[in-house]
């Protein structure tokens, strides 16, 4: 597939790196220094120019391309780029936007603005945060098969009861598959005798209920948070509060600007809005913020978010989540004490990358950046695995593939060796990224 990406910032560069191995990628950016850097660092064709200019798009070969991704930092520019491309070609267009109002307009008429698929950075970040809150010890969460199947990634702390147990000892759940263990630079496909070590990242696939029970087994003292505090009434903070209200939470939200605080209070009937500076220690102590189960920092910049979360930790908050605008800082935030760092740009790059890959599957989730995938595939009657037991066809699949779950007729089936896969089944699989193409060809 030939893909044109306009905008080579953090999002565009990440998408290009993910797609370059298996696709013909062209990147356009109006910064000559970035173009030079891409030319040397990645296996892509980099062009210096304005992506809203039809002639520049033609120079990039838009007429022969299958997909265009507009990923600049300006919403209106991305929409114009997609509209311009629609004038001269049939390429599938993807626009990245920050503001949800553009997404809401587009959802009223798919294909509006000349955009075939739209990704909203702020909404994606909010959904990622809320997903992590639902499983208190999870690092990453995604759902498949219309919510029947959940994938979750957990880091095992040294004091966890699960640490140093074998997979057989830890597997006390009716519908959970231990798909993989990420250990340093290695992806381990576990057997029953594999020992789960402190610091391991364990990927499980199964029912949401079993994932919650495993989350509780990792840290028995952790439970569904009752008191959630959001500091920062940004668009992300607002979207997080809105999504939490939909799930039955009654969060507290701290916003410094009086006008914004008033607007938030009007829009969020289930949220207590507090007008104050989230880094004012006396205010935090007076409002007993230290008693919160979770504090989310969604302020205007990385420095403020880091300060707010570290201050919250000092006051006694159990778990902190910070929005990190610069994706490279995420590991640093977690190294100095933030429990989970969420990068909206990274989440957007992953969403666009997974969408390009999901065109060969029902749904795709990227694991550990882009080292592995969990993918949902619908089995048709002509599939090589239809009508066969799992133990029969697994040896024919590429190494490192795990059948994590099967959804059939609205019910979840936990896969076992003698489970027969039937046409119409939705099978959720774990695979190393390097073997995904071979896997999709094999099934």
C-alpha positions, 0 to 999 in steps of 0.5 A: 500500500502507498501512503502519503503522510502530511506533517512529520511532527511527533505523530506523523513521524511515529506513523511513518516509522510504524508503516515504513517496513511494510508499505511505500510511505511518502512524508510531506512537511514544510520544515526542511530540517525535519525532511532532511532528518527523515531522509536519513533516519527512515526508509521513506520518501520525504518531501519539503512542501505545503500539504495543502498545495495540490501540486505538492500532493501530486509531486508526492504521487497522491494520484497513485496512493491508497491512503493520505494521513493529515497529521499536522498540529492544526485541525483546519489544515488537516481538514483542508489537506484531506479536502484537497486530496479528494479533488484529485484522487480516490485515496482513503483520507484520515484527518487528525484533529484536536477539538471534538467539535470537528469530530461531532460534525464529521460523525453527522455525515461520514465523509464530510470535509472530504475526510473518510476517517477522523481521529480526535486527539483529546477524546482518544487521550480521555478514553485511554485515561478512563480505560486505565482507571477502570482497571486500577493496576493496568498499564493498557486496556482495549476491548474486542468483539463488541465488549465481550473480550478485553485485553489488558496489560499489567506490570507486576510489582515486587510485593504482588502475590502473583510475583514468583508464581507460575502461570498455572498458579496465577491462573485462577479465572474462568475465562482468561488467557495469559497471552504474553509476558514482556520481560525487558526486551523479550516477548515470552509466550508463557506455558503453565510452568512459566514463572511470573517475575517482579517487573514483568508486563503480563498481557491477558485476554478474556472477559472484562470480569476476569480481567478485573479479578486478575487486576485485584489479584495483582494488588489485593489492596487496590479496588475500583476507585471511588474518589477521582480528582481531575486537576485541569479543566482542559478539553481532555479534563472535560472529556475525562469527567464526562466519560467518568460520569457516564460510568457512574463516577462522581469526580471532582474537577479543579479549574483555576479560570473562573469562566471556564470553571463556571462553564464546566459546572454547567456541562457536568452535572455529576462532577463537583467543580472547584475553582482554584489553583491545583498546585496550591498546597493549602487548597489541596490539604483543605479539600483533602485531595490526599484522600483521593483514590486517583488524581488525573493531571490534565493541565496546560503543560507537562511541567504543571502536570508533573508538579501536580502529580508529584504533589498529590503523591506527597499528600497521599493520593494512591494513584496518579495519571498525568497527560504528557504532551511530549511523548518522549517524556512519558517514561521519565514521568513514570520513572520519577513517581507518576503511576501512568503517563498518557501521551495524546500524540502517542495515542493518536499515532497508535490509533491511526496506525492500528486503523491502517492495520485493522483494514485487514482485521476487525480490530487491532491493538498495539502492544508495547509501542509496536512490538506486538499486536492483539487482533480480532479476525472474523472467520469465514467458511473458506478460512484454513482454520474453520471447522478445525480444533485449535490444537490442529491448526496452531502448529501451522501458524507462525511462531509466537501466536496465541489464540486469546479468546473466541466470540460466538453468537454474542457469547465468549468462549475460552479457547482450549486445545479441543475447541473447534473454530466455526465460520462466523467466529470472532477470534482474538489473537496475540502475535509479534508484529513481525509475523502478523502478515504471515498470520493473516495469510495463514488464517 
